[in-house]
């Protein structure tokens, strides 16, 4: 999917799960460590990989740039 924002920030809140990660249209998968943030253009196609055990909690922030 694509987000409705220019910038997306994805912060991992826990680490007691298996699987997961963010996959991008070029096939690259990124895995955050707990407390770290992944910043990317929200207009870039991406998705979340399947969680195979446990529950993953993330905080997702969206931001746009407004020119006056």
PyMOL Python script that loads the backbone (N, CA, C, O; Angstrom):
from pymol import cmd

cmd.read_pdbstr("""\
ATOM      1  N   UNK A   1       0.839  -1.177   0.000  1.00  0.00           N
ATOM      2  CA  UNK A   1       0.000   0.000   0.000  1.00  0.00           C
ATOM      3  C   UNK A   1       0.884   1.241   0.000  1.00  0.00           C
ATOM      4  O   UNK A   1       2.101   1.155   0.170  1.00  0.00           O
ATOM      5  N   UNK A   2       0.254   2.389  -0.193  1.00  0.00           N
ATOM      6  CA  UNK A   2       0.931   3.680  -0.070  1.00  0.00           C
ATOM      7  C   UNK A   2       0.184   4.479   0.992  1.00  0.00           C
ATOM      8  O   UNK A   2      -1.039   4.387   1.100  1.00  0.00           O
ATOM      9  N   UNK A   3       0.920   5.259   1.770  1.00  0.00           N
ATOM     10  CA  UNK A   3       0.294   6.098   2.782  1.00  0.00           C
ATOM     11  C   UNK A   3      -0.143   7.414   2.141  1.00  0.00           C
ATOM     12  O   UNK A   3       0.284   7.748   1.036  1.00  0.00           O
ATOM     13  N   UNK A   4      -0.986   8.144   2.834  1.00  0.00           N
ATOM     14  CA  UNK A   4      -1.428   9.442   2.350  1.00  0.00           C
ATOM     15  C   UNK A   4      -0.546  10.568   2.856  1.00  0.00           C
ATOM     16  O   UNK A   4      -0.999  11.706   2.980  1.00  0.00           O
ATOM     17  N   UNK A   5       0.711  10.261   3.149  1.00  0.00           N
ATOM     18  CA  UNK A   5       1.627  11.257   3.698  1.00  0.00           C
ATOM     19  C   UNK A   5       2.917  11.281   2.897  1.00  0.00           C
ATOM     20  O   UNK A   5       3.239  10.332   2.183  1.00  0.00           O
ATOM     21  N   UNK A   6       3.649  12.382   3.027  1.00  0.00           N
ATOM     22  CA  UNK A   6       4.944  12.471   2.371  1.00  0.00           C
ATOM     23  C   UNK A   6       6.003  11.683   3.146  1.00  0.00           C
ATOM     24  O   UNK A   6       6.839  11.002   2.552  1.00  0.00           O
ATOM     25  N   UNK A   7       5.959  11.783   4.476  1.00  0.00           N
ATOM     26  CA  UNK A   7       6.901  11.068   5.336  1.00  0.00           C
ATOM     27  C   UNK A   7       6.130  10.143   6.276  1.00  0.00           C
ATOM     28  O   UNK A   7       5.117  10.539   6.852  1.00  0.00           O
ATOM     29  N   UNK A   8       6.611   8.913   6.427  1.00  0.00           N
ATOM     30  CA  UNK A   8       6.071   7.966   7.397  1.00  0.00           C
ATOM     31  C   UNK A   8       7.199   7.552   8.333  1.00  0.00           C
ATOM     32  O   UNK A   8       8.315   7.273   7.896  1.00  0.00           O
ATOM     33  N   UNK A   9       6.891   7.515   9.621  1.00  0.00           N
ATOM     34  CA  UNK A   9       7.844   7.061  10.633  1.00  0.00           C
ATOM     35  C   UNK A   9       7.205   5.891  11.363  1.00  0.00           C
ATOM     36  O   UNK A   9       6.083   5.998  11.859  1.00  0.00           O
ATOM     37  N   UNK A  10       7.918   4.777  11.426  1.00  0.00           N
ATOM     38  CA  UNK A  10       7.425   3.542  12.030  1.00  0.00           C
ATOM     39  C   UNK A  10       8.368   3.181  13.180  1.00  0.00           C
ATOM     40  O   UNK A  10       9.537   2.873  12.946  1.00  0.00           O
ATOM     41  N   UNK A  11       7.870   3.218  14.425  1.00  0.00           N
ATOM     42  CA  UNK A  11       8.685   2.959  15.609  1.00  0.00           C
ATOM     43  C   UNK A  11       8.238   1.645  16.248  1.00  0.00           C
ATOM     44  O   UNK A  11       7.063   1.468  16.568  1.00  0.00           O
ATOM     45  N   UNK A  12       9.190   0.726  16.429  1.00  0.00           N
ATOM     46  CA  UNK A  12       8.894  -0.573  17.033  1.00  0.00           C
ATOM     47  C   UNK A  12       8.845  -0.435  18.551  1.00  0.00           C
ATOM     48  O   UNK A  12       9.776   0.093  19.159  1.00  0.00           O
ATOM     49  N   UNK A  13       7.744  -0.915  19.173  1.00  0.00           N
ATOM     50  CA  UNK A  13       7.538  -0.753  20.611  1.00  0.00           C
ATOM     51  C   UNK A  13       7.835  -2.011  21.426  1.00  0.00           C
ATOM     52  O   UNK A  13       7.981  -1.927  22.646  1.00  0.00           O
ATOM     53  N   UNK A  14       7.926  -3.152  20.791  1.00  0.00           N
ATOM     54  CA  UNK A  14       8.207  -4.390  21.535  1.00  0.00           C
ATOM     55  C   UNK A  14       9.031  -5.330  20.667  1.00  0.00           C
ATOM     56  O   UNK A  14       9.195  -5.106  19.468  1.00  0.00           O
ATOM     57  N   UNK A  15       9.548  -6.387  21.293  1.00  0.00           N
ATOM     58  CA  UNK A  15      10.364  -7.333  20.523  1.00  0.00           C
ATOM     59  C   UNK A  15      10.049  -8.797  20.833  1.00  0.00           C
ATOM     60  O   UNK A  15      10.838  -9.675  20.486  1.00  0.00           O
ATOM     61  N   UNK A  16       8.909  -9.079  21.481  1.00  0.00           N
ATOM     62  CA  UNK A  16       8.572 -10.465  21.805  1.00  0.00           C
ATOM     63  C   UNK A  16       7.591 -11.060  20.784  1.00  0.00           C
ATOM     64  O   UNK A  16       6.488 -11.490  21.123  1.00  0.00           O
ATOM     65  N   UNK A  17       8.039 -11.065  19.522  1.00  0.00           N
ATOM     66  CA  UNK A  17       7.261 -11.631  18.423  1.00  0.00           C
ATOM     67  C   UNK A  17       8.245 -12.195  17.407  1.00  0.00           C
ATOM     68  O   UNK A  17       9.447 -11.936  17.479  1.00  0.00           O
ATOM     69  N   UNK A  18       7.725 -12.962  16.467  1.00  0.00           N
ATOM     70  CA  UNK A  18       8.548 -13.498  15.379  1.00  0.00           C
ATOM     71  C   UNK A  18       7.931 -13.081  14.054  1.00  0.00           C
ATOM     72  O   UNK A  18       6.718 -12.903  13.949  1.00  0.00           O
ATOM     73  N   UNK A  19       8.781 -12.928  13.044  1.00  0.00           N
ATOM     74  CA  UNK A  19       8.335 -12.487  11.726  1.00  0.00           C
ATOM     75  C   UNK A  19       8.327 -10.976  11.679  1.00  0.00           C
ATOM     76  O   UNK A  19       9.072 -10.315  12.402  1.00  0.00           O
ATOM     77  N   UNK A  20       7.489 -10.443  10.833  1.00  0.00           N
ATOM     78  CA  UNK A  20       7.345  -9.001  10.741  1.00  0.00           C
ATOM     79  C   UNK A  20       8.413  -8.328   9.911  1.00  0.00           C
ATOM     80  O   UNK A  20       9.211  -8.977   9.235  1.00  0.00           O
ATOM     81  N   UNK A  21       8.409  -7.028   9.981  1.00  0.00           N
ATOM     82  CA  UNK A  21       9.306  -6.203   9.184  1.00  0.00           C
ATOM     83  C   UNK A  21       8.512  -5.448   8.139  1.00  0.00           C
ATOM     84  O   UNK A  21       7.351  -5.760   7.877  1.00  0.00           O
ATOM     85  N   UNK A  22       9.141  -4.467   7.554  1.00  0.00           N
ATOM     86  CA  UNK A  22       8.525  -3.658   6.499  1.00  0.00           C
ATOM     87  C   UNK A  22       9.185  -4.014   5.181  1.00  0.00           C
ATOM     88  O   UNK A  22      10.409  -3.967   5.056  1.00  0.00           O
ATOM     89  N   UNK A  23       8.368  -4.370   4.197  1.00  0.00           N
ATOM     90  CA  UNK A  23       8.883  -4.726   2.875  1.00  0.00           C
ATOM     91  C   UNK A  23       8.508  -3.622   1.893  1.00  0.00           C
ATOM     92  O   UNK A  23       7.403  -3.081   1.928  1.00  0.00           O
ATOM     93  N   UNK A  24       9.457  -3.304   1.017  1.00  0.00           N
ATOM     94  CA  UNK A  24       9.269  -2.226   0.052  1.00  0.00           C
ATOM     95  C   UNK A  24       9.179  -2.780  -1.361  1.00  0.00           C
ATOM     96  O   UNK A  24       9.501  -3.944  -1.602  1.00  0.00           O
ATOM     97  N   UNK A  25       8.736  -1.937  -2.301  1.00  0.00           N
ATOM     98  CA  UNK A  25       8.459  -2.355  -3.676  1.00  0.00           C
ATOM     99  C   UNK A  25       9.677  -2.936  -4.384  1.00  0.00           C
ATOM    100  O   UNK A  25       9.522  -3.668  -5.361  1.00  0.00           O
ATOM    101  N   UNK A  26      10.889  -2.628  -3.912  1.00  0.00           N
ATOM    102  CA  UNK A  26      12.094  -3.183  -4.535  1.00  0.00           C
ATOM    103  C   UNK A  26      12.514  -4.508  -3.909  1.00  0.00           C
ATOM    104  O   UNK A  26      13.563  -5.053  -4.251  1.00  0.00           O
ATOM    105  N   UNK A  27      11.686  -5.036  -2.979  1.00  0.00           N
ATOM    106  CA  UNK A  27      11.954  -6.325  -2.356  1.00  0.00           C
ATOM    107  C   UNK A  27      12.785  -6.253  -1.086  1.00  0.00           C
ATOM    108  O   UNK A  27      12.989  -7.273  -0.429  1.00  0.00           O
ATOM    109  N   UNK A  28      13.267  -5.072  -0.726  1.00  0.00           N
ATOM    110  CA  UNK A  28      14.067  -4.918   0.497  1.00  0.00           C
ATOM    111  C   UNK A  28      13.152  -4.970   1.709  1.00  0.00           C
ATOM    112  O   UNK A  28      12.104  -4.325   1.734  1.00  0.00           O
ATOM    113  N   UNK A  29      13.553  -5.743   2.716  1.00  0.00           N
ATOM    114  CA  UNK A  29      12.833  -5.824   3.976  1.00  0.00           C
ATOM    115  C   UNK A  29      13.682  -5.216   5.076  1.00  0.00           C
ATOM    116  O   UNK A  29      14.864  -5.535   5.206  1.00  0.00           O
ATOM    117  N   UNK A  30      13.086  -4.348   5.861  1.00  0.00           N
ATOM    118  CA  UNK A  30      13.759  -3.707   6.993  1.00  0.00           C
ATOM    119  C   UNK A  30      13.152  -4.214   8.288  1.00  0.00           C
ATOM    120  O   UNK A  30      11.932  -4.337   8.400  1.00  0.00           O
ATOM    121  N   UNK A  31      14.003  -4.511   9.271  1.00  0.00           N
ATOM    122  CA  UNK A  31      13.570  -4.934  10.603  1.00  0.00           C
ATOM    123  C   UNK A  31      14.082  -3.914  11.612  1.00  0.00           C
ATOM    124  O   UNK A  31      15.290  -3.730  11.763  1.00  0.00           O
ATOM    125  N   UNK A  32      13.158  -3.252  12.302  1.00  0.00           N
ATOM    126  CA  UNK A  32      13.537  -2.300  13.344  1.00  0.00           C
ATOM    127  C   UNK A  32      13.966  -3.060  14.594  1.00  0.00           C
ATOM    128  O   UNK A  32      13.536  -4.189  14.828  1.00  0.00           O
ATOM    129  N   UNK A  33      14.820  -2.423  15.391  1.00  0.00           N
ATOM    130  CA  UNK A  33      15.058  -2.912  16.747  1.00  0.00           C
ATOM    131  C   UNK A  33      14.171  -2.087  17.672  1.00  0.00           C
ATOM    132  O   UNK A  33      13.755  -0.986  17.312  1.00  0.00           O
ATOM    133  N   UNK A  34      13.886  -2.599  18.839  1.00  0.00           N
ATOM    134  CA  UNK A  34      12.945  -1.950  19.751  1.00  0.00           C
ATOM    135  C   UNK A  34      13.376  -0.508  20.032  1.00  0.00           C
ATOM    136  O   UNK A  34      14.532  -0.243  20.363  1.00  0.00           O
ATOM    137  N   UNK A  35      12.428   0.411  19.895  1.00  0.00           N
ATOM    138  CA  UNK A  35      12.679   1.818  20.124  1.00  0.00           C
ATOM    139  C   UNK A  35      13.233   2.567  18.926  1.00  0.00           C
ATOM    140  O   UNK A  35      13.320   3.794  18.962  1.00  0.00           O
ATOM    141  N   UNK A  36      13.609   1.871  17.876  1.00  0.00           N
ATOM    142  CA  UNK A  36      14.168   2.552  16.703  1.00  0.00           C
ATOM    143  C   UNK A  36      13.059   2.907  15.718  1.00  0.00           C
ATOM    144  O   UNK A  36      11.985   2.306  15.724  1.00  0.00           O
ATOM    145  N   UNK A  37      13.341   3.894  14.875  1.00  0.00           N
ATOM    146  CA  UNK A  37      12.364   4.342  13.909  1.00  0.00           C
ATOM    147  C   UNK A  37      12.832   4.123  12.483  1.00  0.00           C
ATOM    148  O   UNK A  37      14.001   4.330  12.157  1.00  0.00           O
ATOM    149  N   UNK A  38      11.918   3.709  11.655  1.00  0.00           N
ATOM    150  CA  UNK A  38      12.163   3.584  10.218  1.00  0.00           C
ATOM    151  C   UNK A  38      11.449   4.754   9.557  1.00  0.00           C
ATOM    152  O   UNK A  38      10.237   4.908   9.708  1.00  0.00           O
ATOM    153  N   UNK A  39      12.190   5.578   8.828  1.00  0.00           N
ATOM    154  CA  UNK A  39      11.622   6.753   8.166  1.00  0.00           C
ATOM    155  C   UNK A  39      11.682   6.521   6.662  1.00  0.00           C
ATOM    156  O   UNK A  39      12.731   6.166   6.125  1.00  0.00           O
ATOM    157  N   UNK A  40      10.554   6.721   5.981  1.00  0.00           N
ATOM    158  CA  UNK A  40      10.534   6.557   4.529  1.00  0.00           C
ATOM    159  C   UNK A  40       9.450   7.441   3.933  1.00  0.00           C
ATOM    160  O   UNK A  40       8.577   7.939   4.644  1.00  0.00           O
ATOM    161  N   UNK A  41       9.515   7.626   2.653  1.00  0.00           N
ATOM    162  CA  UNK A  41       8.484   8.371   1.940  1.00  0.00           C
ATOM    163  C   UNK A  41       7.200   7.543   1.950  1.00  0.00           C
ATOM    164  O   UNK A  41       7.193   6.391   1.515  1.00  0.00           O
ATOM    165  N   UNK A  42       6.122   8.134   2.449  1.00  0.00           N
ATOM    166  CA  UNK A  42       4.855   7.414   2.522  1.00  0.00           C
ATOM    167  C   UNK A  42       4.268   7.098   1.158  1.00  0.00           C
ATOM    168  O   UNK A  42       3.413   6.220   1.044  1.00  0.00           O
ATOM    169  N   UNK A  43       4.713   7.797   0.123  1.00  0.00           N
ATOM    170  CA  UNK A  43       4.201   7.575  -1.230  1.00  0.00           C
ATOM    171  C   UNK A  43       4.864   6.376  -1.909  1.00  0.00           C
ATOM    172  O   UNK A  43       4.468   5.980  -3.006  1.00  0.00           O
ATOM    173  N   UNK A  44       5.885   5.794  -1.243  1.00  0.00           N
ATOM    174  CA  UNK A  44       6.572   4.612  -1.741  1.00  0.00           C
ATOM    175  C   UNK A  44       5.758   3.371  -1.354  1.00  0.00           C
ATOM    176  O   UNK A  44       5.370   3.218  -0.196  1.00  0.00           O
ATOM    177  N   UNK A  45       5.505   2.496  -2.316  1.00  0.00           N
ATOM    178  CA  UNK A  45       4.725   1.295  -2.023  1.00  0.00           C
ATOM    179  C   UNK A  45       5.466   0.417  -1.021  1.00  0.00           C
ATOM    180  O   UNK A  45       6.657   0.154  -1.180  1.00  0.00           O
ATOM    181  N   UNK A  46       4.750  -0.037   0.019  1.00  0.00           N
ATOM    182  CA  UNK A  46       5.348  -0.837   1.079  1.00  0.00           C
ATOM    183  C   UNK A  46       4.255  -1.640   1.785  1.00  0.00           C
ATOM    184  O   UNK A  46       3.066  -1.455   1.529  1.00  0.00           O
ATOM    185  N   UNK A  47       4.680  -2.529   2.674  1.00  0.00           N
ATOM    186  CA  UNK A  47       3.727  -3.317   3.444  1.00  0.00           C
ATOM    187  C   UNK A  47       4.406  -3.954   4.642  1.00  0.00           C
ATOM    188  O   UNK A  47       5.630  -3.927   4.773  1.00  0.00           O
ATOM    189  N   UNK A  48       3.595  -4.523   5.505  1.00  0.00           N
ATOM    190  CA  UNK A  48       4.115  -5.227   6.673  1.00  0.00           C
ATOM    191  C   UNK A  48       4.175  -6.717   6.401  1.00  0.00           C
ATOM    192  O   UNK A  48       3.239  -7.298   5.852  1.00  0.00           O
ATOM    193  N   UNK A  49       5.292  -7.338   6.792  1.00  0.00           N
ATOM    194  CA  UNK A  49       5.425  -8.788   6.633  1.00  0.00           C
ATOM    195  C   UNK A  49       4.641  -9.493   7.738  1.00  0.00           C
ATOM    196  O   UNK A  49       4.403  -8.924   8.803  1.00  0.00           O
ATOM    197  N   UNK A  50       4.248 -10.722   7.476  1.00  0.00           N
ATOM    198  CA  UNK A  50       3.424 -11.496   8.396  1.00  0.00           C
ATOM    199  C   UNK A  50       4.132 -11.726   9.739  1.00  0.00           C
ATOM    200  O   UNK A  50       5.323 -12.037   9.785  1.00  0.00           O
ATOM    201  N   UNK A  51       3.373 -11.566  10.822  1.00  0.00           N
ATOM    202  CA  UNK A  51       3.846 -11.915  12.161  1.00  0.00           C
ATOM    203  C   UNK A  51       3.522 -13.401  12.349  1.00  0.00           C
ATOM    204  O   UNK A  51       2.364 -13.802  12.227  1.00  0.00           O
ATOM    205  N   UNK A  52       4.540 -14.217  12.644  1.00  0.00           N
ATOM    206  CA  UNK A  52       4.340 -15.662  12.742  1.00  0.00           C
ATOM    207  C   UNK A  52       4.148 -16.149  14.172  1.00  0.00           C
ATOM    208  O   UNK A  52       3.685 -17.269  14.390  1.00  0.00           O
ATOM    209  N   UNK A  53       4.505 -15.303  15.161  1.00  0.00           N
ATOM    210  CA  UNK A  53       4.313 -15.677  16.566  1.00  0.00           C
ATOM    211  C   UNK A  53       4.276 -14.398  17.403  1.00  0.00           C
ATOM    212  O   UNK A  53       5.112 -13.509  17.240  1.00  0.00           O
ATOM    213  N   UNK A  54       3.288 -14.320  18.305  1.00  0.00           N
ATOM    214  CA  UNK A  54       3.182 -13.165  19.181  1.00  0.00           C
ATOM    215  C   UNK A  54       2.469 -11.999  18.517  1.00  0.00           C
ATOM    216  O   UNK A  54       1.773 -12.167  17.516  1.00  0.00           O
ATOM    217  N   UNK A  55       2.651 -10.820  19.087  1.00  0.00           N
ATOM    218  CA  UNK A  55       2.011  -9.602  18.608  1.00  0.00           C
ATOM    219  C   UNK A  55       3.075  -8.519  18.491  1.00  0.00           C
ATOM    220  O   UNK A  55       3.886  -8.340  19.400  1.00  0.00           O
ATOM    221  N   UNK A  56       3.072  -7.803  17.381  1.00  0.00           N
ATOM    222  CA  UNK A  56       3.998  -6.682  17.181  1.00  0.00           C
ATOM    223  C   UNK A  56       3.235  -5.393  17.405  1.00  0.00           C
ATOM    224  O   UNK A  56       2.162  -5.186  16.839  1.00  0.00           O
ATOM    225  N   UNK A  57       3.803  -4.519  18.247  1.00  0.00           N
ATOM    226  CA  UNK A  57       3.222  -3.209  18.497  1.00  0.00           C
ATOM    227  C   UNK A  57       4.136  -2.154  17.883  1.00  0.00           C
ATOM    228  O   UNK A  57       5.343  -2.143  18.123  1.00  0.00           O
ATOM    229  N   UNK A  58       3.537  -1.261  17.081  1.00  0.00           N
ATOM    230  CA  UNK A  58       4.295  -0.188  16.448  1.00  0.00           C
ATOM    231  C   UNK A  58       3.547   1.133  16.629  1.00  0.00           C
ATOM    232  O   UNK A  58       2.326   1.164  16.782  1.00  0.00           O
ATOM    233  N   UNK A  59       4.301   2.199  16.607  1.00  0.00           N
ATOM    234  CA  UNK A  59       3.745   3.544  16.579  1.00  0.00           C
ATOM    235  C   UNK A  59       4.071   4.103  15.202  1.00  0.00           C
ATOM    236  O   UNK A  59       5.237   4.179  14.814  1.00  0.00           O
ATOM    237  N   UNK A  60       3.038   4.492  14.467  1.00  0.00           N
ATOM    238  CA  UNK A  60       3.241   5.021  13.115  1.00  0.00           C
ATOM    239  C   UNK A  60       2.846   6.490  13.101  1.00  0.00           C
ATOM    240  O   UNK A  60       1.753   6.853  13.536  1.00  0.00           O
ATOM    241  N   UNK A  61       3.740   7.327  12.599  1.00  0.00           N
ATOM    242  CA  UNK A  61       3.503   8.762  12.497  1.00  0.00           C
ATOM    243  C   UNK A  61       3.550   9.161  11.024  1.00  0.00           C
ATOM    244  O   UNK A  61       4.372   8.663  10.255  1.00  0.00           O
ATOM    245  N   UNK A  62       2.653  10.068  10.649  1.00  0.00           N
ATOM    246  CA  UNK A  62       2.586  10.551   9.276  1.00  0.00           C
ATOM    247  C   UNK A  62       2.825  12.052   9.271  1.00  0.00           C
ATOM    248  O   UNK A  62       2.343  12.763  10.153  1.00  0.00           O
ATOM    249  N   UNK A  63       3.567  12.538   8.280  1.00  0.00           N
ATOM    250  CA  UNK A  63       3.851  13.963   8.192  1.00  0.00           C
ATOM    251  C   UNK A  63       3.844  14.405   6.733  1.00  0.00           C
ATOM    252  O   UNK A  63       4.259  13.674   5.834  1.00  0.00           O
ATOM    253  N   UNK A  64       3.365  15.613   6.533  1.00  0.00           N
ATOM    254  CA  UNK A  64       3.378  16.223   5.209  1.00  0.00           C
ATOM    255  C   UNK A  64       4.160  17.523   5.272  1.00  0.00           C
ATOM    256  O   UNK A  64       4.358  18.074   6.354  1.00  0.00           O
ATOM    257  N   UNK A  65       4.597  18.010   4.149  1.00  0.00           N
ATOM    258  CA  UNK A  65       5.297  19.282   4.053  1.00  0.00           C
ATOM    259  C   UNK A  65       4.336  20.288   3.435  1.00  0.00           C
ATOM    260  O   UNK A  65       3.788  20.069   2.354  1.00  0.00           O
ATOM    261  N   UNK A  66       4.146  21.380   4.137  1.00  0.00           N
ATOM    262  CA  UNK A  66       3.238  22.420   3.659  1.00  0.00           C
ATOM    263  C   UNK A  66       4.060  23.661   3.323  1.00  0.00           C
ATOM    264  O   UNK A  66       4.769  24.194   4.177  1.00  0.00           O
ATOM    265  N   UNK A  67       3.962  24.115   2.082  1.00  0.00           N
ATOM    266  CA  UNK A  67       4.682  25.322   1.649  1.00  0.00           C
ATOM    267  C   UNK A  67       3.712  26.505   1.714  1.00  0.00           C
ATOM    268  O   UNK A  67       2.585  26.428   1.225  1.00  0.00           O
ATOM    269  N   UNK A  68       4.163  27.579   2.315  1.00  0.00           N
ATOM    270  CA  UNK A  68       3.337  28.799   2.377  1.00  0.00           C
ATOM    271  C   UNK A  68       3.740  29.762   1.300  1.00  0.00           C
ATOM    272  O   UNK A  68       3.162  30.843   1.191  1.00  0.00           O
TER     273      UNK A  68
END
""", "prot")
cmd.dss("prot")
cmd.show_as("cartoon", "prot")
cmd.util.cbc("prot")
cmd.orient("prot")
